[in-house]
Amino acid sequence: AAGKIVVPGGIETHCHIAQESATGAMTSDDYRTGSISAAFGGNTTIVPFAAQHRGQSIPDVLDTYDARATQSIIDYSYHLIVSDPTEAALKTDLPAAFERGITSFKVFMTYDKLIISDAQFLDVLSMARDHGGLVMVHAENNAMIKSATARLVAAGQTAPKFHAQSHPAAAEVEAVQRAIALAGAAR
């Protein structure tokens, strides 16, 4: 590298690549296009989300994303989205994911196909604590969002511009406070 400028590569830790949503929609980038874009942006590692859907085991999620990721031209790992924290997931599958180096995951406090209960959230937090993991949370109060959405739909206000109104700030404030309280209880 004589005569060249050498800088460390970036690590993109929040991206959606070849990720199927809970409603079945697939993101536009696959691991080939997403990793090429990341490389052109100076990133040498990506950490996209690997989404578990209800009824799907953690090993199945990892097998699915491992197959998709074979196209990547740069290093990668995953943030696991946990939507079905069964006893097997908590006691066996997530610890096995930690063993292979996947140490972060995300839970949702809203969206019918992703939401976990407060009790499940506590279980996930406790499991992460025991293994040294990191838990991300999509914190919004599900009931507030559903109520606001129902009012907007009833009034015929369904254009994309009304999305923000369907997610009032109070829904996030309440859920963030609850998430913090749950995290404190899981110590």
N, C-alpha and C positions, 0 to 999 in steps of 0.2 A: 504493500500500500504506500510505498515511498512516493512522495509528492502529491498524495491524495489527502482529502479530508475524510477522516473516519469518524462517524458518529454512531451512537447506539441506535438500534432499530426500535421503533415504537411498539407498544403492546396495546392493541385495541381490545378493551375488556367489556364492551357493551355493543354487540352487533347481532343481527338476525340474519343468519345464512342458512339456506335450505331448511328453514323451520316451518313446520306445519302448525297453523293456528288451531285452537280448539274448535273452530268452525269448519276446518278442513282447507282453508286457503293456504297456499304455499308462498313463501317470500320469493321475490324475483331473483335474487342472487343465489347461485349454488356455490359450492366450495371453490370451484375453479374461478368463476368470475369474481366472487367476493374476495378471494385471496389475492388475485391479480390486482384488483383495485386497492386493496390494503397495501400490497407491496409498492405500488406506484405512489402511495401516500407516505411511504417511509416506514411502514409497519412490518415487522418480521414475525409477529405472533398475533393471532386472533383468538378471542375467547367468546364464541357465540353461545346463544342459549340452546339447550337441548331439552325440548319440551316433552314431559311425561303427560299423557292423557289418561283419564280415568280408566282403570282396568288394565293398564299397561304396566308391566314390571320395569324397574330401573334397568336390569340387564337388557331387556328388549329395547329400551330407549337408547342405551349406549351402543348396542349392536346396530341399530338403525342409523345413528349419527356417525358411527365409525365407518359404515359403508359409504355414507354421503361424503365424508371428509377425505376419502382417498384421493379426491381431485385437488386438494389444497396444495399450493406451491410453497407455502410457508408453514411454520409451526402453528399448532392450535391446541386448545383444550376446550372444555365446556363449562358453562354454568348450567346446572340441572334445574329445570323448572319442576317442582314437586307439586303435583295436584292430587295424588293418591297415596298419602303417607300411611300405607298399611303396616301392620306389625312386621311383615317380612321386609318391607322397604326400610323401616327404621332400625331393625335389629340386625339385618344381614346385608341387604343390597346397598344402602347408602354407606355403611362402613367399608364395604368392598370397593365402592367408588372412591372413597378416600384413599384406600390402599393403592389404587392405581394413579392417584394424583389429582383427582377431581375433588376439590375442597370447598367449592362454593355452589350455592343453589338459591333459587328464588321461589317464594311463595306468594300467593295472591289472597287478598282480603276481599276481593270482589270478582265479578264475572262468574256466572253460574257454572260454567264448565271447568273453571280453574280454582274457585274459592275453596279454602280450607277453613275449618272451624277454629275457634280460639284454642280449643283443647288440642287439636292437631298441630296448630302453630306452636304451642308449648312443647309438644313432643318433638317437633322438628328442631326447635331451638335447643332443647336439652340434648338431643343426639349430636347436634353440631358442637355444642359446648364440650361434650365428652370426647370428641374427635378433633377438636381444634379447627372446626370449619367456620365459614362465613355464610350468613343467611341474609339475602336481599329480600325486600318486601315491596310489593305493589300495594301501597296503603291507601285505600279508599273505602268508605262505608258503603256497602252494597245496597242497603235499604234506601239510603239517601239518593243514590244514583238511580235506582229503580223508580222511586217516587218522582224524581225530577223528570225522568224519561217518560213516564206515563203521562204526566201533565203536558209535556211538550207534544207528544204524539196525539193526545186528545185534542189539543189546540191546532193540530195540523202542521206543527212546526217540526218538520222532519228533514229539512235541508242540512247539509254538512255544517253550515255555520252555527247550528244549534247544539252541536256536540259539546262545546265548552259549557253551555248552560245546563246540560244533562249531568255534568260533573262539577257540582258546586264546591267551592273552596272548603266549606264546612265538612264535606265528606272526607276530604284528605286530612284536615286538621284532626278530626275525631279518630280516624284510623291510625294516624301517626302516633297520637297520644296513647291509643290502645296498644299499638305495637311496642312502644317504649315500655309500657307497664308490663306487658307479657314478657319482654326480654329481661326486665328486672326480676320477674318471678321465676324465670328459668335459670337463674344463677346457680 
